[in-house]
Amino acid sequence: MVITDLLEKNAKLHPDEVALVEINPANQPDLNTTWREFSLIESTPGGKYRREMTWKEFDTKANRFANLLLTRGVKKGDKVAILLMNCLEWLPVYFGILKTGALAVPMNYRYSADEIKYCSELADVSVLVFGPEFVERVQSVFLDLPMIKNRFYVGDNVPYFADSYDKLVTYCSSTAPAVEYEEDDDAAIYFSSGTTGFPKAILHSHTSLINSCRTEQNHHGQTRDDVFLCIPPLYHTGAKMHWFGSLLAGSRAVILKGVSPEWILRAVSEEKCTIVWLLVPWAQDILDAIDRGDVKLDEYRLSQWRLMHIGAQPVPPSLIKRWKTVFPNHQYDTNYGLSESIGPGCVHLGVENIHKVGAIGIPGYLWEADVVDPSGNSVTGDDVGELIVKGPGVMKCYYKNEAATNEILKDGWLYTGDMARRDEDGFIFLVDRKKDVIITGGENLYPVQIEDFLRRNDKIKDVAVIGLPDDRLGEIAAAIIELKPDVTADEAEINEFCLDLPRYKRPRKIIFATVPRNPTGKIEKPKLREIYCGKRLVEAQTTR
């Protein structure tokens, strides 16, 4: 079975049931009016406030785009890039590509023109699908990408160097193309986050995609009665692979184009969402908004919301304890994964293991995991080692990069680069990225542990700990602290709070600044190092 079989199955069994809903808060109606009353209103820019698509329409649109690609000479094994913001067209485009036997190549919507060019060349892209947000970036490099023979534009005001996706697909057949492909065939190329330079191209097979459906549905028990709220970017493995559980169950998903607490809670309320995947900052923002009185829970219909889960980064235990205080009836899960392991699920906590909050969990469904020393031997007790995983979602390779592939894939195991430990019950706790470990005076400091401690401070909204060069100790720990709105703190107050930490773990430098995160919620530590490492730091930072 391949993943497109699931779409076709849902289209046959539930043709008139809604598969996807798009909510665009940029066209927000009056708060006293329900969203459904605005479902037919056209607004500018951005089209309808609320759009929806049935399973039959979903499959039909995928077939039409597949047939359009075939008329342009796309064949099995070709690469088709997607450069779109989250929208109702995203997933039909993705599945249309797969139905041709070509590889889908999703791109980060934050990519600069140079990164678009680099990734297109690296992945041998021959077709590009893009939206209005990317016109200037694509225009600046399309002449430098002669191998891209076709550029399809999704939206109005089609630029001169592209063809209209919306217009052309209407003339294409709605019948599924007769192209054969199997689980072992190549399916998609995703890109690493580029934390060590330009991104690497991660090659996955159809086996990865179909098994991510099975893993996700096993972990979260999606049924046809569930409604999944999708907020993170679809170009990333995380959001899409969590939605794959809904695809397997034949249940509805809501794509929300916005992340404010009010928008999230209103989407849950109006669309009757039962499952919500959040990133740490969004969960914090919701709780803070409730504490401030900016949102009042009794104004929303939330009783059907059964599961909140978080992934993509270490989750502070204090956040989940606080969440359970506000939402005591919610199930909670945390999911660990990498793009190299087709996203989340190779390790997960499990909704039944709330007593282990703080751990990333145990091996996921169909997965194995181990914690090993530099020689590849399992560590024992509470020792720290590198987390490695094995399962049906491990990438085939880094495309066109054999050396990097050999560094991370060994005897079927994927070496994650994350340092971890196991407790006596076998639960895995993430300690930090191998490259983020700070060595100060011969001691190993793991920034995540210090960050978790600092987040217990009620004044701190977000925090990142990095190593700064030091002539005597080699490195010292610096805490970049983002305070909550309308609160003040100074370095002395933070240092006093840190007295409960062992002396060697206390940050030697406190910096009050914004903590940058990428679209999937990960702290952009390379950016912080670029800002603060190798530059003279003033002794007194601005306080709030």
Secondary structure as UniProt FT lines:
FT   HELIX           3..13
FT   TURN            15..16
FT   STRAND          18..23
FT   HELIX           25..27
FT   TURN            31..32
FT   HELIX           35..38
FT   TURN            39..40
FT   STRAND          42..43
FT   TURN            44..46
FT   STRAND          47..48
FT   STRAND          50..54
FT   HELIX           55..71
FT   TURN            72..73
FT   TURN            76..77
FT   STRAND          79..83
FT   TURN            88..89
FT   HELIX           90..99
FT   TURN            100..101
FT   STRAND          103..106
FT   TURN            109..110
FT   HELIX           113..122
FT   TURN            123..124
FT   STRAND          125..130
FT   HELIX           132..134
FT   HELIX           135..141
FT   HELIX           142..144
FT   TURN            146..147
FT   STRAND          150..153
FT   TURN            160..161
FT   STRAND          163..164
FT   HELIX           165..169
FT   TURN            170..171
FT   TURN            183..184
FT   STRAND          186..191
FT   TURN            195..196
FT   STRAND          201..205
FT   HELIX           206..220
FT   TURN            224..225
FT   STRAND          227..230
FT   TURN            234..235
FT   HELIX           237..249
FT   STRAND          252..256
FT   HELIX           261..271
FT   STRAND          275..278
FT   HELIX           280..292
FT   HELIX           297..299
FT   TURN            303..304
FT   STRAND          307..311
FT   HELIX           317..326
FT   TURN            328..329
FT   STRAND          331..338
FT   HELIX           339..341
FT   STRAND          343..348
FT   HELIX           351..356
FT   TURN            357..358
FT   STRAND          361..363
FT   TURN            365..366
FT   STRAND          368..372
FT   TURN            374..375
FT   TURN            381..382
FT   STRAND          385..390
FT   TURN            392..393
FT   STRAND          397..398
FT   TURN            399..400
FT   HELIX           402..408
FT   STRAND          409..410
FT   TURN            411..412
FT   STRAND          413..422
FT   TURN            424..425
FT   STRAND          428..433
FT   HELIX           434..436
FT   STRAND          438..440
FT   TURN            441..442
FT   STRAND          443..445
FT   HELIX           447..454
FT   TURN            455..456
FT   TURN            458..459
FT   STRAND          460..470
FT   TURN            471..473
FT   STRAND          474..483
FT   TURN            485..486
FT   HELIX           491..497
FT   HELIX           498..500
FT   HELIX           503..505
FT   STRAND          509..512
FT   TURN            519..520
FT   HELIX           525..532
FT   TURN            533..534
//
